[in-house]
Amino acid sequence: MNKIVLALICACVLNAQTLDDLITKVLSQNPEIKALEAQVKAAQEDAKIVGKLDNPQLDVQVTNIDFTNPAKRNIEPMQQIMVSVSQNVPLTAKLNMREEAKKESAESLKHTVSQKKLDIEFAMRQSGYDLAKAKETKKIYDKYLHTLKFALELLRASNTVGNTAHNELIRGEMEISSFMRKITDLEGDERTQARKLQSFGVKSDEEIQIRFDMPKMDVRAITIEGSKEYASLNTMVTSLGKELKSERLSLTPDIGVTLGYASSDSAFRDYWFFGVSIPLLVYGKEESAIGKKGYELTAKIEEGENLKNTLSYELDSSKIKFESAQKNYTLTDKILKTQLSHLLESALASLKTTDSSKVYVISAIKDALSLEVELIAYKYDANIALAQIKKLSGEEL
């Protein structure tokens, strides 16, 4: 039982250190996302408000008051108390249309929240992959630094130390210095990216585990149909369309209905009264509001077309980068495994035999290093492209 509990604790600790878990924590605590989520709730409440009638108005009046004795009733002229209730009544379905428009606006904000989460996730993954790239590149430089030092030791131990070997020793020392400077730069990159990951709002003293391999998936079928940014804009177009309908319905004005009762000093003179008020659409305010909303709708539709074209291009570009990185990785990995590694082993093994191998060995080491660094770059490019595809398409990959 204790072993099971210990295993679960270890699993939790490991999960807490992964980049995915860090992203989840950041997205749950990010102030900008919380602010947008509050705006969504406010928009939902706004939809409830615009769908309701105006509050009725209670009106109480006293006429023909005798200010010397305002409570006195049996006087001439007659003193009256009038009580009435007024209600504004829309004759069209514009309240429902306004409510639907606000609901669509709230839905648009929801998509905006989703897109903001994707944007933050992409930024974090980019920083995480920068960190992983720096770590792996540093390991490669460390490995070939030791290989280069080993080759120089073989050169020094050679029985045929001539001008060629001497020149290669000098060149080798220069390359060692270059490798060490690069390692120092990469260590700085590691610290910078690790600090950048903490800048997203969740700090952790533990090392973050980042999955950094070559993705195998096929992205050709992914489209922008699930794009949260595109969905947000399209939903806003729908909202503006319903607002425009509401403005057109406003050409039929609301009417005000009043029902009241007047009490006088003589009971037989008490009476009920009823009134209707209708606003006169004289100055063209409503037509201007319709025109304004129509232009806003047109602008948003054109913006949607432009966004669609932009997203389609960026998605296709990311797909091409992803597939190119996959192909280049496969080709480079094959060269490393089948050809260059064999040439490097042969060059190291023949150091003591000919001057030509002495000249060749440092070049072979640098070529092998360059190809392994290329492999890391292709992995980085593929992972960044995949993160970008998720950000653009809104699909879980």
NORZIBEL-V213681 format. One record per run of one state. SS is the DSSP state (~ for helix, > for strand, _ for the rest). FROM is the first residue (numbers start at 1). TO is the last residue. If there is no record, write none. Layout:
# NORZIBEL-V213681
ss->{SS & SS}
from->{FROM & FROM}
to->{TO & TO}
This chain:
# NORZIBEL-V213681
ss->{_ & ~ & _ & > & ~ & _ & ~ & _ & > & _ & > & _ & ~ & _ & ~ & _ & > & _ & ~ & _ & > & _ & ~ & _ & > & _ & ~ & _ & ~ & _}
from->{1 & 2 & 17 & 18 & 19 & 30 & 31 & 51 & 57 & 64 & 80 & 90 & 94 & 157 & 163 & 199 & 209 & 210 & 228 & 250 & 255 & 264 & 267 & 270 & 271 & 279 & 285 & 350 & 355 & 394}
to->{1 & 16 & 17 & 18 & 29 & 30 & 50 & 56 & 63 & 79 & 89 & 93 & 156 & 162 & 198 & 208 & 209 & 227 & 249 & 254 & 263 & 266 & 269 & 270 & 278 & 284 & 349 & 354 & 393 & 397}
